[in-house]
Amino acid sequence: MRKILYSPGYGVGWTTWYSSDNKAKILFMLEYVPFIEALEDPHGDKTLDIIPETKYQVRDFYKQHKLSEDQVRSLEGIEAPLCLIPLLPQFLKDWKEKFGDENYPYMGGLSQLTVGYVKGPVKIEDFAGNERFIEPDQIQWL
């Protein structure tokens, strides 16, 4: 079973709101293992469990950890599940090491990020930020 990340609630998609046709970048977002592991075990040792709310302002976290002002500005007002907050700096570092550019993904889809389980290839569709995944056996070709 393959695990993927998607954002099923209305508002902002995760991979669908990243404007790139670069398949490697989209796959990186779709299959980022530390996010998957944290969402599957939100109270594990890699998470912050001292704050009872399920969401936390990402911008405030960045300011506290003295990350770049560009990163802070790009994430104004974005929320994320609490278990993902401590993983965001590593996500950006891994992104930069792998792709070598400053064109980070839009993080708005973090607020409703969910793990999906698929058997193989998948197509992510978006309607008003509500992502869903479609597997090949769910498509009826005429």
N, C-alpha and C positions, 0 to 999 in steps of 0.2 A: 504494500500500500504506500503510495506517495503522499507526502504531506505538503500542502501549499498554504500560502497566506492570501486572504482576500478580505474585503470590507463589505459585508452584506447590508449594512444599514444605509438609509438614504442620507445624502450629504456629499461625501467625497469618497472616491474610490482609491484603492491602494496602487495597484499596478496600472489601472486604466487611466489614472490621472497623471501618470508620468509620460510626458510627451517625448517619446523616442521610439524609433523603430529598431533600436539596438536590442536584439534578442537576449544577449548575454546580460545586459543590465536589467531587463524585465525578469529574467530567470533568477537573477541574484535577489531581487525583491521578493519574488514569488516563493523562493525556497530558503530564505535566510534562517538557518538552523537555530541560532540563539533566540530569535523571536519565537519560533515554533516551540522550542523547549520551554521558554518562559510562559507562554500562553497555555501550554498543556499542564504546567505545574506552577501556577502563579504564586504559590507560597514557598517555592524552593529557595535554595541558598543564594541564588543570583538576583533576588528581588528585594525591593524595599517593602517591608511589611509593617512599618511603624506608623504609616498614615492610613487611617481607615477608609478614606475615599477611594473609589476605583479609578478616578482620573486625577491627573496632576498637570499643572501647566508646564509644558516642555520648556518654554522660554525661561521660566524661573530656574529650572534645573540647570540650563546652560549658563545663565548668569552666575549661579552659585559655583559652578565648576570652571569659571573663567575661560570659556571657550570663545572662539572668535566672534566678533560683533556681527559679521556677515551671517554666521550660523544662527545667532540669536535673532537677527532681523528676519531671516527667512522663515522662522518658526513662530512669529508673533501670534499669540492666541491659540496655538494648536494644543490639543489635549491628546494624551495617550494613556493606555492602561498602565496602572502603577507598576506592574511587573516589567514593562518595557523601558521605563525611564532610565535605569542604570545602564541599559544596553545601547542606548542611542549614540554615545560618543564612539563606542567600538564599531557600530554599524557604519558611521560616517568615515571612520578611519579605514575600515575594510573596503568600503566603496572607493575611497581615494586611492588606496594601494592597488586595487584591482583595475580601476578605470582611469586613474590619473587625471581626473578633471574636477572642476569645482561645480559642475552641474548636478548637484545632489537632487534626489527625488523630492517631490512635494510630499510632506509628511502629514497632510490633512487626513489621510485615510487611516492613520494610526488609531484614532479614537474608537473605531469599531472593528479593528483588526481581529480576524478569527482564523483558526486553523481548519482547513478542509481536507478531506481524505478522498483521493482519486486513485483509479487503477492505472492510469497511463497519461497520454497526452490530454491536455485540457485547453479549452478556450475560455477566457474571462470576458464576460460581457458586462456592460455598465448601462444603467438607466438612472439618471439623476443621482449618480454617486452610489447607487445600490448595485454592488457587484454580485455576480453569480457565476458559477463555473458550469461549463457544459462539457461532458465527456463524449467521445465519438459515438458510443452506443445510444446516446440520447437524441441524436440527430436523425431525422427521417428524410432521406434524400428522395426526391421524386423525379 
